[in-house]
Amino acid sequence: MYRMTELRTAHTADLDPAALTAARALLKDVFHGELTGHDWEHCLGGTHALVWEGAELVGHASVVQRRLLHGGQALRTGYVEGVGVRADRRRRGHAAAMMEALEQVIRGAYDLGALAATDAAAEFYAARGWKRWQGPTSALTPSGVMRTEEEDDCVYVFPLAVPLDLSGELTCDWREGDVW
């Protein structure tokens, strides 16, 4: 039986507890149980793109505000988190539809977009115009700026009007759990 697919966007504050519970369960499944409390918290407080088939959630992505430091500027950044599509619903354009919705939010509200991509997703983001950051990455921690060498090859940016030197240093704001 064919079920109608619908993409909805909403701020975290506008999602009911059932939708948030479904999104968290979906991401836990997509990431094979490796979704920490911090990972989930990073998805909250911004705009969610949700793909529904009837009453069943099959895709989730969100964009939240962060500050990235580059070239002496603190840039208001739309940071993409929690992108996932249920395994049996992949390769149907759901991830592209969610990213299109979030990229529209980024274009309208932020200086740039950013995300940390898995190796498996890197090609998907590059094909959408996201650029791999080629310079060193760091985090502004409570103890000062600390290098994040392990993240150097997985950070992608969605450049907008702000000039970026992709080989320069990029520093993210502090948060618990994975900083990128």
ZIUR-V421360 format. One record per residue. N is the residue number from 1. RES is the residue in three letters. SS is DSSP state (h for helix, s for strand, l for the rest). Layout:
BEGIN
N:RES:SS
N:RES:SS
END
This chain:
BEGIN
1:MET:l
2:TYR:l
3:ARG:l
4:MET:l
5:THR:s
6:GLU:s
7:LEU:s
8:ARG:s
9:THR:s
10:ALA:s
11:HIS:s
12:THR:h
13:ALA:h
14:ASP:h
15:LEU:l
16:ASP:l
17:PRO:h
18:ALA:h
19:ALA:h
20:LEU:h
21:THR:h
22:ALA:h
23:ALA:h
24:ARG:h
25:ALA:h
26:LEU:h
27:LEU:h
28:LYS:h
29:ASP:h
30:VAL:h
31:PHE:l
32:HIS:l
33:GLY:l
34:GLU:l
35:LEU:l
36:THR:l
37:GLY:h
38:HIS:h
39:ASP:h
40:TRP:h
41:GLU:h
42:HIS:h
43:CYS:l
44:LEU:l
45:GLY:l
46:GLY:l
47:THR:s
48:HIS:s
49:ALA:s
50:LEU:s
51:VAL:s
52:TRP:s
53:GLU:s
54:GLY:l
55:ALA:l
56:GLU:s
57:LEU:s
58:VAL:s
59:GLY:s
60:HIS:s
61:ALA:s
62:SER:s
63:VAL:s
64:VAL:s
65:GLN:s
66:ARG:s
67:ARG:s
68:LEU:s
69:LEU:s
70:HIS:s
71:GLY:l
72:GLY:l
73:GLN:s
74:ALA:s
75:LEU:s
76:ARG:s
77:THR:s
78:GLY:s
79:TYR:s
80:VAL:s
81:GLU:s
82:GLY:s
83:VAL:s
84:GLY:s
85:VAL:s
86:ARG:l
87:ALA:h
88:ASP:h
89:ARG:h
90:ARG:l
91:ARG:l
92:ARG:l
93:GLY:l
94:HIS:h
95:ALA:h
96:ALA:h
97:ALA:h
98:MET:h
99:MET:h
100:GLU:h
101:ALA:h
102:LEU:h
103:GLU:h
104:GLN:h
105:VAL:h
106:ILE:h
107:ARG:h
108:GLY:h
109:ALA:h
110:TYR:l
111:ASP:l
112:LEU:s
113:GLY:s
114:ALA:s
115:LEU:s
116:ALA:s
117:ALA:l
118:THR:l
119:ASP:h
120:ALA:h
121:ALA:h
122:ALA:h
123:GLU:h
124:PHE:h
125:TYR:h
126:ALA:h
127:ALA:h
128:ARG:l
129:GLY:l
130:TRP:l
131:LYS:s
132:ARG:s
133:TRP:l
134:GLN:l
135:GLY:l
136:PRO:l
137:THR:s
138:SER:s
139:ALA:s
140:LEU:s
141:THR:s
142:PRO:l
143:SER:l
144:GLY:s
145:VAL:s
146:MET:s
147:ARG:s
148:THR:l
149:GLU:h
150:GLU:h
151:GLU:h
152:ASP:l
153:ASP:l
154:CYS:l
155:VAL:s
156:TYR:s
157:VAL:s
158:PHE:s
159:PRO:l
160:LEU:l
161:ALA:l
162:VAL:l
163:PRO:l
164:LEU:l
165:ASP:l
166:LEU:l
167:SER:l
168:GLY:l
169:GLU:l
170:LEU:s
171:THR:s
172:CYS:s
173:ASP:l
174:TRP:l
175:ARG:l
176:GLU:l
177:GLY:l
178:ASP:l
179:VAL:l
180:TRP:l
END
